[in-house]
Amino acid sequence: MQNFTAMARLLSHLGDQLISSSEVALLELIKNSYDAGSKQVDIIINQKKRTMVIKDKGKGMNKADISEKFLVIGTNNRLIEQKSIIEEFNQLEMSNDEPKEKDEISSRVPLGEKGLGRFATMKLANKLLLVSKSKFSSNGALLMVDWNQCRNDSTKTLEEIRVHLFDVCGKELKSKGYFDDINPSFTLIKLYDIRDFYNQDIWDGKKFETFYRDHFMKYVNPFRPNKGFQIRLEIVAANGDFYRFTPETLDKKLLDQAHYKLSGKIIGKELKSSFYIKGADGREFAGDLDTYLSDLEGINLIGEEDFGPIDFEFYFFNRRGDRLKEIKGYTKITDVRKLLDQYSGGIMIYRDNFRVLPYAERGDDWLDMDKEDQFRSEGIRFNTIQTVGAIFITTLFNYNLRDQTNREGLIHNNAFNNLYDALRAVLKSFKAKIDQYYPRGHKNNGPLTTDSVNQALSPFQSKLEHIKNNIDEITKYTATEGNDIKDTIQTLNNDYFEFESSYYQVRSAVNELEKRVTEIEDKQRMVLDLAGIGLMAETVAHELRSYVNRMLGYLSDLQKKIPSQKEMISLLISNTKSIDSVITRLDAQAITRRRTKSKVRIVNLIAEIISSKKEVWKQEGTKEININLQFDSELWLKVNQGMIVQVFDNLLNNSHYWLLRYCKENEEFQPMINIMIYSSGIVEFSDNGRGISPIDSEAVFEPFFSRKKDGRGLGLYIISDIMSFHNSDITLSEGKNSFNNRYKFIVDLSSCLIK
């Protein structure tokens, strides 16, 4: 008799290749912690060591559990557990026991059933260390797996793969803090040589915060917090920085103030829901929307395959500025927009309070809300960017809505197709309800409110068509009439075609205007953020100066009291003075000093800036850049010192950034910056890097133009504005370097010379 065998690369198909992304893999491990009965899961990423730890205080495992379950592919223990709970629930249903007991039973349904979730670790890393202890066992267990043995290019069979499994003394685990008497069980997974999240150029603090908000905060149902289960994320960055992200709940006061709301249930073939509508004119309407699914427009259910009962909550926000101002309790509209950006995206799906990916992820319009105009009503368009919502399903009751093996959504069977049709029909029904209160184009129901100016033009197009129809009707009866009438009709026709042509010209201009308005709104938000940073910088600089002065005093005293450490303390004093010079530059930007001009020796000022920058760059540990400062004579200028500091500080920073980029391409390259100050008041600033391409040279002084990663594109624009304030100018010299790029800035301060 022959038996089936399997190659080790099969595990790569089940883990690395089947699970589509790191986000999905993390969600699988988080669900495992939840299934283990833990109230919390901690995820710690160390970029420098390229490790990730996932730990929980769930029921844990002993050596036998790991050997008989974790190391067995496709175990059915979760499925058996599910069936047992379903039977228990059905018995309660028959006995009509308390709903509270039913809720308690349904909350115990495990999320996994295929026995493949553990292979998510293979997607995330090359090596696995698992330490765990069951509360029923005095000892723990330790497992080590090298997933490289099972990658797609492996030629080994599964039987040839070696893993290491050991008993671990429980007392030793307790002494090291793995568990305590209150929580006698745990599981800790440590992943080595992680394959994502370790590159700080990509995964910086801002990226991790965005990732946490976009994913972790929506992994667990934010609409109905799930019995306190929490996901915590900690990052030890490659440069030593530390970030911690802790759970937040979806702000209910935002949802409560949505302009349009619909919530309810679909049970069997009935829709039971309640709605709320608030128009731009301030009027509010609320009521019930109860009907049979078969009575909804556009529904076409397939066969008898039931998708099961679902609950839903839909919130729609008109994101025009005047409508967002109606939302109270937030300091700025940008705060509201930020929250909406975080949670909008369409209709999410939660099974047993855990997210089913990828529904309502960026770019996933699974209900086709953006593709058609049928979800547009007066004052609102049910598109993904304006929608915050979810449907809630369970393993117990929605057994026909099953997860795909790769965890990328639900299987597209008849039940899923029926769900799709039902939800779209519900949205259309709500749109029709809005149209009852605010008929399209009706002028007596308050001002037209829309997120699209084109929509505002649509009544004119309808009126044009109406006029054209009337002209055509009149033309039928004038075939035999005199030339006067025919001439009048022809003139009317000509006027119509001219008006129609003008209308389409206006519509084309409006399309372009809407694009520009969107760009301007984005740029305005950035400018406001920068202005806020500037105000904060002024306060911080003032506070830092007092601290630094005290530090210098303390260090001077220490130098006298501990002569043996004189050199070390001298170095600290030198570094502290460097910090003081940076604060001086920051303080010079204070709003109270921004418009004051004074007599400045420009050579000394630039030399001080260079000295300060060199010290900062030295502390950063980057490659040394030689700065060559030359001058014809000592010059005195009447300028605003803080502004001029900003000019040369920005030029130095730009050169530093691009020179270091070029150093990475060419290790032999010796970076250099040249500054020449002429007696005429002209300053030439250049470096020996690649320079500025001819294509970019026309745009470098434009706002928001930048080739830097995450650059704001405001540095050279602000410099240009500063020069205008001084009746001066900054330009790019026409001269080109060996790369055929322009490379020299001409800072003309001749108008500021003190003769």
C-alpha positions in Angstrom: 0.0 0.0 0.0 1.3 3.5 -0.9 0.8 6.6 1.2 0.6 10.3 0.3 3.6 12.3 1.3 4.3 16.0 0.9 7.2 18.3 0.1 8.3 20.8 2.7 7.6 23.6 0.2 3.9 22.9 0.8 4.2 25.0 4.0 5.4 27.9 1.9 2.2 27.7 -0.1 0.1 27.6 3.1 2.0 30.5 4.8 4.2 32.7 2.8 2.4 32.6 -0.5 -1.2 31.9 0.6 -1.4 34.8 3.1 -1.3 37.8 1.0 0.2 40.5 3.2 1.9 41.2 6.6 -1.3 42.9 7.7 -3.4 39.7 7.2 -0.6 37.6 8.8 -0.7 39.8 11.9 -4.5 39.7 12.1 -4.3 35.9 12.1 -1.9 35.8 15.1 -4.0 38.4 16.9 -7.1 36.2 16.4 -5.1 33.2 17.8 -4.5 35.2 21.0 -8.2 36.0 21.2 -9.2 32.4 20.6 -6.8 31.5 23.5 -9.0 33.6 25.8 -6.5 36.4 26.4 -7.8 39.9 27.1 -4.8 41.5 25.5 -2.1 40.9 22.9 1.2 42.8 22.8 3.3 43.1 19.7 6.9 44.4 20.0 9.0 45.1 17.0 12.7 45.7 17.3 14.0 47.1 14.0 17.7 46.9 15.0 17.6 43.3 15.9 15.0 42.5 13.2 12.7 40.7 15.7 9.0 40.7 16.5 7.4 39.4 19.7 3.7 38.5 20.0 2.6 37.6 23.5 -0.6 37.0 25.3 -2.0 35.6 28.6 -4.3 33.1 27.1 -4.8 29.4 27.9 -1.4 28.5 26.5 0.0 25.1 25.5 2.1 22.3 26.9 4.5 20.1 25.0 1.8 17.6 24.0 -0.4 20.4 22.7 2.4 21.7 20.5 3.3 18.3 19.2 -0.2 17.1 18.6 -1.9 20.4 17.4 0.6 23.2 16.6 2.9 20.9 14.5 0.0 19.1 12.8 -1.1 20.7 9.6 -4.8 21.4 9.2 -5.9 20.3 12.7 -9.7 20.3 13.3 -9.7 21.0 17.0 -11.1 24.5 16.5 -13.7 23.1 14.2 -14.7 20.5 16.8 -14.9 23.3 19.4 -17.1 25.3 17.1 -19.5 22.4 16.5 -19.7 21.8 20.3 -20.6 25.4 21.0 -23.2 25.4 18.2 -24.9 22.3 19.7 -24.8 23.9 23.2 -26.4 27.1 21.7 -29.1 25.1 19.8 -30.1 23.4 23.1 -30.5 26.8 24.7 -32.6 28.0 21.8 -34.9 25.0 22.3 -35.2 25.6 26.0 -35.7 29.4 25.6 -33.1 30.3 28.2 -31.9 33.8 28.9 -30.4 35.7 25.9 -27.5 36.7 28.2 -26.4 33.1 28.3 -26.7 32.8 24.5 -24.4 35.9 24.2 -21.9 34.3 26.5 -21.8 31.1 24.5 -21.6 32.9 21.1 -18.6 34.9 22.4 -16.7 31.6 23.0 -16.8 30.6 19.3 -13.2 30.3 18.0 -12.4 32.4 15.0 -10.1 29.9 13.4 -11.2 26.6 11.9 -8.8 25.5 9.2 -5.7 24.9 11.4 -3.5 27.1 9.2 -3.2 30.4 11.1 0.1 29.5 12.7 1.7 29.7 9.3 1.2 33.4 9.4 4.6 33.4 11.2 6.2 32.1 8.1 4.9 35.2 6.2 6.4 37.5 8.7 9.9 36.0 9.5 12.4 33.3 8.7 12.7 31.8 12.2 10.3 31.1 15.0 10.7 30.6 18.7 7.6 29.7 20.7 7.4 29.5 24.5 4.2 28.6 26.1 2.6 27.1 29.3 -0.8 25.8 30.0 -2.4 26.5 33.4 -3.0 22.8 33.7 0.7 21.9 33.4 3.5 22.7 35.8 6.0 23.0 33.1 6.1 25.0 29.9 7.4 24.1 26.4 9.8 25.7 23.9 9.6 25.2 20.1 12.2 26.4 17.5 11.5 26.3 13.8 13.7 27.5 10.9 11.2 28.3 8.1 14.0 28.6 5.6 13.9 24.8 5.4 10.4 25.0 3.9 10.7 27.9 1.4 9.6 27.4 -2.1 13.0 26.2 -3.3 13.3 23.4 -0.7 13.8 19.9 -2.0 13.1 18.2 1.3 10.0 16.3 2.3 8.0 17.2 5.4 9.4 14.2 7.2 13.0 15.6 6.7 12.2 18.9 8.3 13.7 19.2 11.8 12.2 21.3 14.6 13.3 21.5 18.2 10.7 20.9 21.0 11.7 20.9 24.7 10.1 20.9 28.1 10.9 24.1 30.1 10.8 24.3 33.9 7.8 26.2 35.0 9.6 27.7 38.0 12.2 29.1 35.7 9.6 30.7 33.4 7.9 32.2 36.4 11.1 33.7 37.8 11.7 35.4 34.5 8.3 36.9 34.5 6.6 34.9 31.8 3.6 34.3 34.0 2.3 34.8 37.5 -0.2 33.4 39.9 -3.0 35.6 38.6 -2.3 34.5 35.0 -0.7 31.0 35.2 -0.7 30.5 31.4 0.8 32.4 28.4 2.1 32.1 24.9 5.1 34.1 23.5 6.0 33.9 19.9 9.4 35.5 19.0 10.1 35.9 15.3 13.7 36.3 14.1 15.0 37.8 10.8 11.6 39.5 10.2 10.8 40.2 6.5 8.9 43.4 7.0 8.7 46.5 9.3 12.5 46.6 10.0 13.6 49.2 7.4 13.5 52.6 9.2 13.7 54.5 5.9 10.2 53.1 5.2 8.9 52.3 8.7 9.5 55.4 10.7 7.4 56.6 13.7 4.8 58.4 11.4 4.4 55.3 9.2 3.9 53.0 12.2 1.3 55.4 13.7 -0.6 55.5 10.4 -0.4 51.7 10.2 -1.7 51.3 13.7 -4.6 53.6 13.1 -5.5 52.2 9.7 -5.2 48.6 10.7 -4.9 47.7 14.4 -7.5 50.1 15.6 -10.0 48.5 13.1 -9.0 44.9 13.6 -11.3 44.7 16.6 -14.8 46.1 16.1 -14.5 49.8 17.0 -18.3 50.3 16.8 -18.9 47.8 19.6 -15.7 47.3 21.8 -15.3 43.6 22.3 -15.2 42.9 26.0 -12.0 44.8 26.5 -9.8 42.8 24.2 -6.9 45.1 23.4 -4.0 45.2 20.8 -0.9 47.0 21.9 2.0 47.8 19.6 5.5 48.8 20.7 8.4 49.7 18.4 12.1 49.9 19.2 13.4 51.9 16.1 16.8 51.2 14.5 18.1 54.5 15.8 17.0 53.7 19.4 13.7 55.7 19.4 10.8 54.1 21.1 7.1 54.2 20.1 4.1 52.8 21.9 0.6 52.7 20.4 -2.3 51.8 22.7 -6.0 51.2 21.9 -8.4 54.0 21.3 -12.1 53.6 20.6 -14.0 55.1 17.7 -15.3 58.5 18.8 -19.0 58.1 19.2 -19.6 61.8 19.3 -18.4 61.9 15.7 -20.8 59.2 14.6 -23.7 60.7 16.5 -23.3 63.9 14.4 -23.2 62.2 11.0 -25.4 64.0 8.5 -27.1 60.8 7.4 -27.4 57.6 9.5 -29.0 54.2 8.9 -28.8 51.3 11.3 -30.7 48.1 11.8 -30.9 44.4 10.9 -31.7 42.0 8.1 -33.4 38.9 9.5 -34.6 36.3 7.1 -36.2 38.3 4.3 -37.1 41.4 6.3 -35.3 44.7 6.7 -35.8 46.4 10.1 -34.0 49.7 10.4 -34.1 53.3 11.5 -32.8 56.4 9.7 -31.7 60.0 10.4 -31.3 62.8 7.9 -30.0 66.3 8.4 -30.1 68.6 5.4 -28.0 71.7 4.7 -31.0 73.8 5.6 -30.8 72.5 9.2 -34.0 70.4 9.0 -33.8 67.0 10.6 -35.9 63.9 9.9 -35.9 60.5 11.6 -38.0 57.4 11.3 -38.2 53.7 10.6 -37.4 52.0 7.3 -39.0 48.5 7.6 -39.8 46.4 4.6 -39.4 43.0 2.9 -36.3 42.5 0.9 -38.3 41.4 -2.1 -40.0 44.9 -2.1 -36.7 46.7 -2.5 -35.8 48.1 -5.9 -33.0 46.3 -7.8 -32.8 43.2 -5.6 -32.3 39.8 -7.3 -31.6 37.1 -4.7 -30.1 33.9 -6.1 -31.8 30.6 -5.1 -32.5 29.9 -1.5 -28.9 30.2 -0.1 -29.4 32.4 2.9 -26.6 34.7 4.1 -28.0 34.7 7.6 -29.1 37.6 9.9 -26.8 40.7 9.9 -26.7 43.8 11.9 -25.4 47.0 10.3 -24.5 50.6 11.1 -24.0 53.1 8.3 -22.9 56.7 8.8 -22.5 59.2 5.9 -20.8 62.5 6.1 -21.0 65.4 3.6 -17.3 66.4 3.6 -17.8 70.0 2.4 -16.2 72.5 4.7 -19.6 74.2 5.6 -21.2 70.9 6.5 -18.2 69.6 8.6 -18.4 72.9 10.6 -21.8 71.6 11.9 -19.9 68.9 13.8 -19.2 70.1 17.3 -16.6 69.1 19.9 -13.5 69.4 17.8 -11.0 72.2 17.7 -10.5 72.2 13.9 -12.2 70.8 10.9 -8.8 69.1 10.1 -9.4 67.0 13.2 -12.7 65.8 11.9 -11.2 65.2 8.4 -8.4 63.1 10.0 -10.9 60.9 11.9 -13.0 60.4 8.8 -9.9 59.6 6.7 -9.0 57.0 9.4 -12.4 55.2 9.5 -14.0 55.9 6.1 -13.6 53.7 3.1 -17.0 52.1 2.7 -18.7 49.2 4.5 -16.4 47.0 6.6 -17.3 43.5 7.6 -16.8 42.1 11.1 -17.2 38.4 12.0 -17.5 37.8 15.8 -16.2 41.4 16.2 -13.0 40.8 14.2 -12.3 42.4 10.9 -12.7 40.5 7.7 -10.1 41.8 5.2 -9.9 43.4 2.7 -13.4 44.9 2.7 -13.3 48.8 2.8 -9.5 48.9 2.7 -8.1 51.7 0.6 -8.9 50.8 -3.0 -11.4 48.1 -2.1 -14.9 49.2 -3.3 -16.6 45.9 -2.9 -20.1 47.3 -3.0 -19.3 49.4 -6.1 -20.3 52.6 -4.3 -17.9 54.7 -6.3 -18.5 53.2 -9.7 -22.1 54.3 -10.3 -24.1 57.5 -9.8 -27.1 55.6 -8.4 -26.1 56.3 -4.8 -26.2 60.1 -5.2 -29.0 62.0 -3.5 -29.5 65.7 -2.9 -26.7 66.9 -0.6 -24.9 63.5 -0.3 -23.2 60.9 -2.3 -22.8 57.5 -0.8 -19.3 57.0 -2.0 -16.5 55.3 0.0 -14.7 58.5 1.1 -17.9 59.8 2.8 -19.0 56.5 4.4 -18.1 55.0 7.8 -19.9 51.8 8.3 -19.9 48.1 9.0 -22.0 44.9 8.9 -21.7 42.4 11.7 -21.9 38.6 11.1 -21.1 35.6 13.3 -19.8 32.1 12.8 -22.9 30.7 14.6 -25.5 32.3 12.3 -23.8 33.2 9.1 -22.5 29.8 8.2 -22.9 30.3 4.5 -20.6 33.3 4.6 -17.2 31.5 4.8 -13.7 32.9 4.7 -11.4 32.1 1.8 -8.4 29.9 2.7 -6.1 32.8 2.0 -8.0 35.0 4.4 -8.6 37.5 1.6 -12.3 38.0 2.1 -15.3 35.7 1.9 -16.0 32.9 -0.7 -18.0 34.4 -3.6 -20.9 31.9 -3.4 -24.6 32.6 -3.8 -24.9 33.7 -0.2 -22.2 36.4 -0.7 -23.8 37.5 -4.0 -27.2 37.8 -2.2 -25.5 39.8 0.6 -24.1 42.2 -2.1 -27.5 42.7 -3.7 -29.3 43.1 -0.4 -26.9 45.8 0.9 -27.0 47.8 -2.4 -30.8 47.6 -2.3 -30.8 48.9 1.3 -28.6 51.8 0.2 -30.8 52.6 -2.7 -33.8 52.5 -0.4 -32.2 55.0 1.9 -31.3 57.3 -1.0 -35.0 57.2 -2.1 -36.0 58.2 1.5 -33.6 61.2 1.3 -35.1 62.2 -2.1 -38.6 62.3 -0.5 -37.4 65.1 1.8 -35.0 66.7 -0.6 -36.2 66.1 -4.2 -33.4 66.6 -6.7 -33.4 70.1 -8.1 -36.3 71.2 -5.9 -35.7 74.8 -4.9 -37.9 75.2 -1.9 -36.0 72.8 0.3 -33.0 75.0 1.2 -29.8 75.5 -0.7 -28.4 72.9 -3.0 -25.7 71.0 -1.0 -23.3 68.8 -2.9 -19.7 67.8 -2.9 -19.5 68.4 -6.6 -20.0 71.7 -8.5 -20.8 69.7 -11.5 -23.8 68.4 -9.7 -24.9 72.0 -9.1 -24.8 72.5 -12.9 -26.9 69.5 -13.6 -30.3 71.4 -13.4 -29.1 73.7 -16.1 -28.4 70.7 -18.4 -31.9 69.5 -17.7 -33.3 72.9 -18.5 -31.3 73.0 -21.8 -32.8 69.7 -22.8 -36.3 70.9 -22.0 -35.8 74.1 -24.1 -34.5 72.1 -27.0 -37.5 69.7 -26.9 -39.8 72.7 -27.0 -38.0 74.2 -30.0 -38.3 70.9 -31.8 -42.0 70.7 -31.1 -42.6 74.3 -32.5 -40.5 73.5 -35.6 -43.0 70.7 -36.5 -45.8 73.2 -36.9 -43.9 75.9 -38.9 -43.0 73.9 -42.0 -45.7 75.8 -44.0 -45.6 79.1 -42.2 -44.0 82.3 -43.5 -40.3 83.2 -43.5 -40.7 85.5 -40.5 -41.6 82.6 -38.2 -38.9 80.4 -39.8 -36.3 83.1 -39.3 -37.4 83.5 -35.6 -37.1 79.8 -35.0 -33.7 79.7 -36.7 -32.5 82.6 -34.5 -33.8 80.8 -31.4 -32.0 77.6 -32.5 -28.7 79.6 -33.0 -29.1 81.2 -29.6 -29.7 77.7 -28.1 -26.6 76.2 -29.6 -24.5 79.2 -28.5 -25.9 78.8 -25.0 -25.2 75.1 -25.0 -21.6 75.7 -26.2 -21.1 78.2 -23.4 -22.6 75.8 -20.8 -20.1 73.0 -21.8 -17.2 75.5 -21.6 -18.3 76.5 -18.1 -18.6 72.8 -17.2 -15.1 72.1 -18.5 -13.8 75.1 -16.5 -15.6 73.9 -13.4 -13.9 70.4 -13.7 -10.5 72.1 -13.8 -11.5 74.4 -10.9 -12.6 71.5 -8.7 -9.2 69.9 -9.2 -7.4 73.1 -8.3 -9.6 73.7 -5.2 -8.8 70.2 -3.9 -5.0 70.9 -4.4 -5.4 74.3 -2.6 -7.3 72.8 0.3 -4.5 70.2 0.8 -1.8 72.9 0.6 -3.8 75.1 3.0 -3.9 72.4 5.6 -0.2 71.9 5.3 0.5 75.6 5.7 -1.7 75.7 8.8 0.1 72.8 10.3 3.4 74.5 9.7 2.2 77.7 11.2 1.2 75.8 14.3 4.7 74.2 14.5 6.2 77.7 14.2 4.2 79.0 17.1 5.2 76.0 19.2 8.9 76.4 18.2 8.9 79.9 19.6 7.7 78.7 23.0 10.0 75.7 23.1 13.1 77.7 22.2 12.4 80.1 25.1 12.0 77.2 27.5 15.1 75.3 26.2 17.3 78.3 26.6 16.7 78.5 30.3 17.4 74.8 30.7 20.6 75.0 28.7 21.9 77.9 30.7 21.3 76.0 33.9 23.1 72.9 32.4 26.2 75.0 31.5 26.3 76.3 35.1 26.0 72.8 36.6 28.7 71.5 34.2 31.1 74.3 35.1 30.7 73.5 38.8 31.3 69.8 38.1 34.4 70.6 36.2 35.9 72.3 39.2 34.7 69.6 41.7 35.8 66.6 39.6 39.1 67.5 37.9 39.7 63.9 36.9 36.8 64.1 34.5 37.8 67.4 33.1 38.0 66.3 29.4 34.7 64.5 29.5 32.9 67.4 31.1 34.6 69.8 28.6 33.1 67.7 25.8 29.7 67.9 27.4 30.1 71.7 27.7 31.1 71.9 24.1 28.0 69.9 23.0 25.7 71.9 25.2 27.0 75.2 23.7 26.3 73.7 20.2 22.8 73.0 21.4 22.6 76.6 22.5 23.7 77.9 19.1 20.9 75.8 17.5 18.4 77.3 19.9 19.7 80.8 19.1 18.9 80.1 15.4 15.4 78.8 16.4 14.8 81.7 18.7 15.7 84.1 15.9 12.7 82.9 14.0 10.3 84.0 16.7 7.3 85.9 15.4 8.1 88.9 17.6 11.4 89.2 15.8 10.4 88.2 12.3 10.0 91.8 10.9 12.8 93.6 12.7 15.9 94.5 10.8 19.3 95.1 12.3 23.0 95.6 11.4 24.5 92.2 10.7 28.1 91.1 9.8 27.2 88.6 7.1 30.5 86.7 7.1 30.4 86.1 10.8 26.7 85.1 10.7 27.3 82.5 7.9 30.4 81.2 9.8 28.4 80.6 12.9 25.6 78.8 11.0 28.3 76.5 9.4 29.9 75.8 12.8 26.5 74.9 14.3 25.5 72.7 11.4 28.9 70.8 11.4 28.4 70.0 15.1 24.9 68.7 14.5 26.0 66.6 11.6 28.9 65.3 13.6 26.5 64.1 16.3 24.3 62.4 13.6 27.4 60.4 12.6 27.1 61.1 8.9 30.0 61.4 6.5 31.9 64.7 6.9 31.2 67.4 4.4 33.9 69.9 3.8 32.5 73.5 3.7 34.7 76.1 2.0 33.7 79.7 3.0 35.5 82.6 1.2 34.9 86.3 1.1 36.4 89.5 -0.4 35.9 91.7 2.6 33.9 92.1 5.8 30.4 93.2 4.9 27.7 94.8 7.0 24.0 94.3 6.0 20.8 95.7 7.3 18.6 92.6 7.4 16.4 90.5 9.6 18.9 88.2 11.2 16.5 85.3 11.9 15.3 85.3 8.2 18.8 85.3 6.8 19.7 82.5 9.2 16.8 80.6 7.7 18.0 81.2 4.1 21.5 79.7 4.6 20.3 77.1 7.1 17.9 75.8 4.4 20.5 75.9 1.6 23.0 73.9 3.8 20.3 71.4 4.8 19.4 70.8 1.1 23.0 70.3 0.1 23.6 68.0 3.1 20.6 65.8 2.1 21.5 65.4 -1.6 25.3 65.1 -1.0 24.7 62.2 1.4 22.3 60.6 -1.1 25.1 60.7 -3.7 27.6 59.3 -1.2 25.5 56.2 -1.0 25.9 55.7 -4.8 29.6 56.5 -4.8 31.6 55.6 -1.7 34.7 57.4 -3.1 32.9 60.7 -3.4 34.2 63.5 -1.3 31.3 65.9 -0.6 32.0 69.7 -0.6 30.0 72.9 -0.2 31.4 76.2 -1.5 30.2 79.6 -0.3 31.7 82.8 -1.8 30.8 86.2 -0.4 31.6 89.1 -2.7 32.0 92.8 -1.7 29.1 93.6 -3.9 26.7 91.8 -1.6 26.4 88.8 -3.9 26.7 85.3 -2.2 27.3 82.3 -4.4 26.3 79.0 -2.8 27.1 75.6 -4.5 28.1 72.0 -3.9 29.8 69.3 -5.9 26.8 66.9 -6.0 24.6 66.1 -8.9 22.9 69.5 -9.0 19.4 70.4 -10.3 18.1 69.0 -13.5 17.0 71.4 -16.3 13.4 70.1 -15.9 13.3 70.9 -12.2 15.2 74.2 -12.3 12.1 76.1 -13.4 10.1 74.7 -10.4 12.4 74.7 -7.5 11.1 78.0 -6.1 7.5 77.0 -6.5 5.6 76.1 -3.4 5.1 72.3 -2.6 7.6 71.2 -5.3 10.0 68.7 -3.8 12.1 65.6 -4.9 12.8 64.6 -1.3 10.9 61.7 0.2 8.2 63.2 2.4 9.4 66.7 1.5 7.0 69.5 1.8 8.5 71.6 -0.9 8.4 74.9 1.0 12.0 75.6 1.8 13.1 77.4 -1.3 9.7 79.0 -1.7 10.1 80.5 1.8 13.6 81.6 1.0 12.4 83.3 -2.1 9.7 85.1 0.0 12.3 86.1 2.5 14.5 87.6 -0.2 11.5 89.6 -1.6 10.9 91.0 1.9 14.5 92.4 1.8 14.0 93.7 -1.8 16.5 91.1 -2.8 16.6 88.0 -5.0 17.7 84.4 -5.2 18.2 82.7 -8.5 19.8 79.6 -10.1 22.9 80.4 -12.1 22.8 79.3 -15.8 26.2 77.6 -15.3 26.2 73.8 -15.4 28.3 71.1 -13.7 29.8 67.9 -15.1 26.3 66.2 -14.8 25.0 69.0 -17.2 22.8 70.2 -14.3 22.5 73.7 -12.7 24.2 73.7 -9.4 24.9 77.3 -8.1 22.5 79.5 -6.2 23.0 83.3 -6.5 21.9 85.1 -3.3 21.8 88.8 -4.2 21.8 90.9 -1.0 23.3 94.0 -2.6 20.3 96.1 -1.8 20.9 95.5 1.9 24.5 96.7 2.0 25.5 99.3 4.5 28.0 101.5 2.7 
